């Protein structure tokens, strides 16, 4: 009774508005204007010989109205007792803007690295049990940041012009986490060469796709669509492959 009387008294003096709506009047109730499309998928890591499960990547792509894209990815590599969580924001031409990755290895938390690209400058900040390290690197217009999240690999293959044999010359900034956690997670700038092998229709658990096939050293990749989604990846001389097991549009709740 006392509590009820106190509430009524506060309301009378305007100190408690019993009629305040649950949500602000200007709250958006429609689609998010920052998201033009949202896609989710799962990439399964398995052996080629007997399809034994070794891990998986769960990912989500946000396509923004200006054509830029953001991917959020978690890689649970159970066969190696490794865990990776990553985000990558790229512009409409797949040039990296902001990339972040954090790693766990068998010895525990390994650390993280964040890269921001602004014009010709790539700024990398590494943090972890060993402290903090900042590096600035001059990069070309055609640049990709490689996190070792396999589902992002399709985004790296768009740079460079093909020669008559389908070869591309590319520049990558590659993250290098060590398995034992003895050093900080850092990146290095280096060249790479890959080859376009043509169009190919392939079937994986997620469905049948028209793909572009590429070869990067000993890694074959099959990529589909305008968002360059990795459908399949095979290590030529190893008993290991990745296959897309789920691909769908995300539905609002």
NORDA-V824368 format. One record per run of one state. SS is the DSSP state (hx for helix, st for strand, lp for the rest). FROM is the first residue (numbers start at 0). TO is the last residue. If there is no record, write none. Layout:
<<SS	FROM	TO> <SS	FROM	TO>>
This chain:
<<lp	0	0> <hx	1	11> <lp	12	35> <st	36	45> <lp	46	51> <st	52	62> <lp	63	67> <st	68	76> <hx	77	79> <lp	80	80> <st	81	89> <lp	90	94> <st	95	104> <lp	105	106> <st	107	117> <lp	118	119> <st	120	127> <lp	128	129> <st	130	137> <lp	138	142> <st	143	145> <lp	146	148> <hx	149	155> <lp	156	165> <st	166	174> <lp	175	185> <st	186	203> <lp	204	205> <st	206	215> <lp	216	217> <st	218	223> <lp	224	227> <st	228	234> <lp	235	239> <st	240	248> <lp	249	252>>
